[in-house]
Amino acid sequence: MLSILLNCSWPDLYLEGKRVVEGEKVETFRRWVKRRARGEPVAYITEHVHFMDCLLTVDARVLIPRQETELLVDLALKEDCSGVIWDLCTGCGAIALGVKKHRPEAVVIGSDLSEAALTLARKNAEFNDLDLSFRLGDLLAPFRGEKANVIFCNPPYVSEEEFVFLEREVSAFEPKLALVAEKGGLLFFERLREELPQFLAPGGRVYLEIGSTQRRAVTQLFDQKCWTKKECQKDWAGLDRFFLLEFLR
């Protein structure tokens, strides 16, 4: 937190150990420490997080982007991540902005049910000087009659039962709407199973983030013959975390 406040790197804190900190920043840091002592996430306190070479503003309106989600974007970037790309449940815009940063020629659109989240996403796009758009609506509803080449979605996938066991800094501070889904955390995957085929161009690909115990359930859900590829990838901790689909050409 101190390195962020002083706009310097961690090593600089040691190399400049005799640096004098102004009174106002001392008071700010004390307030930050008190908030952190109550369990509030650092990202909300500093209001910033780095994601895929973008600096994003975050607050209690949105879920804090996890660094492991960068792996999901990396998986797509290693393939033909081009054309029309949608990021459903975009939140602060992390995935959409990360993709646009590395694929500036692509047409990237983010969507979310929360207007408050989209306000933040648009602010982040402007700050990072990235030209993309955002739409308000529930999952694929804002894209009726359109088709995409690539679709990302990091939906709520925590069950009510799992929610009570989350770390306090998550359950007490991050928006529950962005975390918890009905039907044991599978509601959004069930909806995507039914809706995705009509929104994908031939050969289109889907990149989903899932819960670490949901691999079997999600694989069984996407049992239609229209999927030529179904693959699960692990995160840095070796847990099942990303589910990839490829649509019939």
VOKE-33160 format. One record per residue (C-alpha): y, z, x; chain. Coordinates in steps of 0.25 Angstrom, whole numbers, plus 5000, padded with zeros to 4 digits. Example, Ala and Ser with C-alpha at 12.3 -4.5 7.8 and 13.67 -1.06 7.14 Angstrom:
residues 2
r py:4982&pz:5031&px:5049&c:A
r py:4996&pz:5029&px:5055&c:A
end
This chain:
residues 249
r py:5000&pz:5000&px:5000&c:A
r py:5009&pz:5003&px:5011&c:A
r py:5007&pz:4990&px:5018&c:A
r py:5011&pz:4983&px:5005&c:A
r py:5023&pz:4991&px:5003&c:A
r py:5028&pz:4988&px:5017&c:A
r py:5023&pz:4974&px:5016&c:A
r py:5015&pz:4975&px:5029&c:A
r py:5000&pz:4974&px:5033&c:A
r py:4991&pz:4986&px:5035&c:A
r py:4991&pz:4985&px:5050&c:A
r py:5007&pz:4985&px:5050&c:A
r py:5006&pz:4999&px:5044&c:A
r py:5000&pz:5004&px:5057&c:A
r py:5008&pz:4995&px:5066&c:A
r py:5021&pz:4999&px:5060&c:A
r py:5017&pz:5014&px:5059&c:A
r py:5031&pz:5019&px:5062&c:A
r py:5038&pz:5010&px:5052&c:A
r py:5048&pz:5017&px:5042&c:A
r py:5046&pz:5015&px:5028&c:A
r py:5058&pz:5015&px:5018&c:A
r py:5059&pz:5026&px:5008&c:A
r py:5058&pz:5017&px:4996&c:A
r py:5044&pz:5011&px:5001&c:A
r py:5040&pz:5025&px:5004&c:A
r py:5042&pz:5029&px:4990&c:A
r py:5035&pz:5017&px:4985&c:A
r py:5023&pz:5020&px:4994&c:A
r py:5022&pz:5034&px:4989&c:A
r py:5022&pz:5029&px:4974&c:A
r py:5011&pz:5019&px:4978&c:A
r py:5003&pz:5030&px:4984&c:A
r py:5004&pz:5038&px:4972&c:A
r py:4999&pz:5027&px:4963&c:A
r py:4988&pz:5024&px:4972&c:A
r py:4984&pz:5038&px:4972&c:A
r py:4982&pz:5037&px:4957&c:A
r py:4973&pz:5026&px:4959&c:A
r py:4982&pz:5014&px:4956&c:A
r py:4977&pz:5001&px:4963&c:A
r py:4985&pz:4997&px:4976&c:A
r py:4987&pz:4983&px:4970&c:A
r py:4994&pz:4989&px:4958&c:A
r py:5003&pz:4998&px:4966&c:A
r py:5008&pz:4987&px:4976&c:A
r py:5007&pz:4977&px:4965&c:A
r py:5001&pz:4967&px:4975&c:A
r py:4988&pz:4961&px:4979&c:A
r py:4983&pz:4950&px:4988&c:A
r py:4974&pz:4939&px:4982&c:A
r py:4970&pz:4926&px:4988&c:A
r py:4982&pz:4925&px:4997&c:A
r py:4991&pz:4928&px:4985&c:A
r py:5000&pz:4941&px:4983&c:A
r py:4998&pz:4946&px:4969&c:A
r py:5006&pz:4956&px:4961&c:A
r py:4997&pz:4965&px:4953&c:A
r py:4999&pz:4976&px:4943&c:A
r py:4992&pz:4983&px:4932&c:A
r py:4993&pz:4971&px:4923&c:A
r py:4982&pz:4964&px:4931&c:A
r py:4969&pz:4967&px:4938&c:A
r py:4970&pz:4968&px:4953&c:A
r py:4964&pz:4956&px:4960&c:A
r py:4952&pz:4960&px:4969&c:A
r py:4951&pz:4954&px:4982&c:A
r py:4936&pz:4951&px:4979&c:A
r py:4941&pz:4941&px:4969&c:A
r py:4947&pz:4932&px:4980&c:A
r py:4932&pz:4929&px:4983&c:A
r py:4931&pz:4923&px:4969&c:A
r py:4943&pz:4914&px:4972&c:A
r py:4937&pz:4911&px:4986&c:A
r py:4924&pz:4906&px:4979&c:A
r py:4932&pz:4896&px:4971&c:A
r py:4941&pz:4891&px:4983&c:A
r py:4928&pz:4888&px:4991&c:A
r py:4924&pz:4878&px:4980&c:A
r py:4932&pz:4867&px:4973&c:A
r py:4943&pz:4876&px:4967&c:A
r py:4952&pz:4866&px:4962&c:A
r py:4958&pz:4859&px:4949&c:A
r py:4961&pz:4868&px:4937&c:A
r py:4958&pz:4883&px:4940&c:A
r py:4959&pz:4895&px:4930&c:A
r py:4959&pz:4909&px:4933&c:A
r py:4955&pz:4917&px:4920&c:A
r py:4959&pz:4932&px:4919&c:A
r py:4969&pz:4929&px:4930&c:A
r py:4976&pz:4943&px:4930&c:A
r py:4987&pz:4943&px:4941&c:A
r py:4983&pz:4928&px:4944&c:A
r py:4975&pz:4932&px:4957&c:A
r py:4964&pz:4921&px:4956&c:A
r py:4973&pz:4911&px:4951&c:A
r py:4983&pz:4913&px:4962&c:A
r py:4972&pz:4914&px:4972&c:A
r py:4966&pz:4900&px:4968&c:A
r py:4980&pz:4894&px:4967&c:A
r py:4984&pz:4899&px:4981&c:A
r py:4972&pz:4892&px:4987&c:A
r py:4971&pz:4880&px:4978&c:A
r py:4986&pz:4876&px:4975&c:A
r py:4982&pz:4863&px:4970&c:A
r py:4973&pz:4869&px:4958&c:A
r py:4978&pz:4871&px:4944&c:A
r py:4977&pz:4886&px:4943&c:A
r py:4979&pz:4894&px:4930&c:A
r py:4976&pz:4909&px:4927&c:A
r py:4974&pz:4915&px:4914&c:A
r py:4974&pz:4929&px:4908&c:A
r py:4974&pz:4937&px:4895&c:A
r py:4986&pz:4946&px:4900&c:A
r py:5000&pz:4941&px:4900&c:A
r py:5004&pz:4952&px:4909&c:A
r py:4994&pz:4948&px:4920&c:A
r py:4998&pz:4933&px:4919&c:A
r py:5013&pz:4938&px:4921&c:A
r py:5008&pz:4944&px:4934&c:A
r py:5000&pz:4932&px:4938&c:A
r py:5012&pz:4922&px:4936&c:A
r py:5020&pz:4932&px:4945&c:A
r py:5009&pz:4931&px:4956&c:A
r py:5009&pz:4916&px:4955&c:A
r py:5024&pz:4915&px:4957&c:A
r py:5024&pz:4925&px:4968&c:A
r py:5013&pz:4917&px:4976&c:A
r py:5019&pz:4904&px:4972&c:A
r py:5007&pz:4898&px:4966&c:A
r py:5008&pz:4888&px:4954&c:A
r py:4998&pz:4891&px:4944&c:A
r py:4999&pz:4895&px:4929&c:A
r py:4993&pz:4907&px:4920&c:A
r py:4989&pz:4907&px:4906&c:A
r py:4988&pz:4918&px:4896&c:A
r py:4975&pz:4919&px:4888&c:A
r py:4961&pz:4925&px:4887&c:A
r py:4952&pz:4919&px:4897&c:A
r py:4950&pz:4904&px:4895&c:A
r py:4959&pz:4904&px:4882&c:A
r py:4971&pz:4898&px:4889&c:A
r py:4964&pz:4886&px:4894&c:A
r py:4958&pz:4880&px:4881&c:A
r py:4956&pz:4865&px:4883&c:A
r py:4957&pz:4866&px:4898&c:A
r py:4947&pz:4865&px:4909&c:A
r py:4947&pz:4871&px:4923&c:A
r py:4940&pz:4868&px:4936&c:A
r py:4939&pz:4882&px:4941&c:A
r py:4940&pz:4895&px:4933&c:A
r py:4941&pz:4909&px:4938&c:A
r py:4940&pz:4922&px:4930&c:A
r py:4940&pz:4936&px:4935&c:A
r py:4938&pz:4943&px:4921&c:A
r py:4937&pz:4957&px:4917&c:A
r py:4922&pz:4960&px:4919&c:A
r py:4921&pz:4975&px:4920&c:A
r py:4913&pz:4982&px:4909&c:A
r py:4919&pz:4994&px:4901&c:A
r py:4907&pz:5002&px:4907&c:A
r py:4911&pz:4998&px:4921&c:A
r py:4926&pz:5000&px:4919&c:A
r py:4924&pz:5015&px:4919&c:A
r py:4918&pz:5015&px:4933&c:A
r py:4929&pz:5006&px:4940&c:A
r py:4938&pz:5013&px:4950&c:A
r py:4950&pz:5020&px:4944&c:A
r py:4960&pz:5011&px:4951&c:A
r py:4954&pz:5000&px:4943&c:A
r py:4951&pz:5006&px:4930&c:A
r py:4963&pz:5014&px:4929&c:A
r py:4973&pz:5004&px:4933&c:A
r py:4969&pz:4989&px:4932&c:A
r py:4969&pz:4983&px:4918&c:A
r py:4956&pz:4985&px:4911&c:A
r py:4958&pz:4972&px:4903&c:A
r py:4956&pz:4965&px:4916&c:A
r py:4944&pz:4973&px:4920&c:A
r py:4935&pz:4976&px:4908&c:A
r py:4927&pz:4966&px:4899&c:A
r py:4918&pz:4968&px:4887&c:A
r py:4903&pz:4965&px:4886&c:A
r py:4900&pz:4973&px:4899&c:A
r py:4911&pz:4965&px:4907&c:A
r py:4906&pz:4951&px:4903&c:A
r py:4915&pz:4947&px:4892&c:A
r py:4923&pz:4937&px:4900&c:A
r py:4911&pz:4931&px:4906&c:A
r py:4905&pz:4929&px:4892&c:A
r py:4918&pz:4922&px:4888&c:A
r py:4919&pz:4914&px:4900&c:A
r py:4904&pz:4909&px:4898&c:A
r py:4908&pz:4903&px:4885&c:A
r py:4922&pz:4898&px:4888&c:A
r py:4921&pz:4893&px:4902&c:A
r py:4913&pz:4880&px:4900&c:A
r py:4924&pz:4873&px:4891&c:A
r py:4935&pz:4876&px:4902&c:A
r py:4928&pz:4871&px:4914&c:A
r py:4929&pz:4857&px:4920&c:A
r py:4916&pz:4851&px:4925&c:A
r py:4912&pz:4858&px:4938&c:A
r py:4922&pz:4869&px:4935&c:A
r py:4919&pz:4882&px:4941&c:A
r py:4921&pz:4897&px:4937&c:A
r py:4924&pz:4909&px:4946&c:A
r py:4922&pz:4923&px:4939&c:A
r py:4923&pz:4937&px:4944&c:A
r py:4912&pz:4946&px:4938&c:A
r py:4907&pz:4960&px:4939&c:A
r py:4897&pz:4964&px:4950&c:A
r py:4886&pz:4967&px:4940&c:A
r py:4889&pz:4955&px:4931&c:A
r py:4882&pz:4943&px:4939&c:A
r py:4870&pz:4943&px:4930&c:A
r py:4877&pz:4944&px:4917&c:A
r py:4887&pz:4933&px:4921&c:A
r py:4877&pz:4924&px:4926&c:A
r py:4869&pz:4925&px:4913&c:A
r py:4882&pz:4923&px:4905&c:A
r py:4885&pz:4909&px:4911&c:A
r py:4871&pz:4903&px:4908&c:A
r py:4876&pz:4890&px:4902&c:A
r py:4872&pz:4877&px:4908&c:A
r py:4886&pz:4872&px:4911&c:A
r py:4886&pz:4881&px:4924&c:A
r py:4881&pz:4874&px:4936&c:A
r py:4883&pz:4885&px:4945&c:A
r py:4883&pz:4900&px:4943&c:A
r py:4885&pz:4909&px:4955&c:A
r py:4889&pz:4924&px:4958&c:A
r py:4896&pz:4928&px:4971&c:A
r py:4898&pz:4942&px:4977&c:A
r py:4911&pz:4949&px:4981&c:A
r py:4914&pz:4956&px:4994&c:A
r py:4905&pz:4968&px:4990&c:A
r py:4893&pz:4959&px:4987&c:A
r py:4894&pz:4961&px:4972&c:A
r py:4893&pz:4949&px:4962&c:A
r py:4907&pz:4946&px:4958&c:A
r py:4910&pz:4931&px:4956&c:A
r py:4903&pz:4922&px:4947&c:A
r py:4904&pz:4907&px:4949&c:A
r py:4902&pz:4896&px:4939&c:A
r py:4902&pz:4880&px:4940&c:A
r py:4903&pz:4872&px:4927&c:A
r py:4895&pz:4859&px:4924&c:A
r py:4901&pz:4846&px:4930&c:A
end
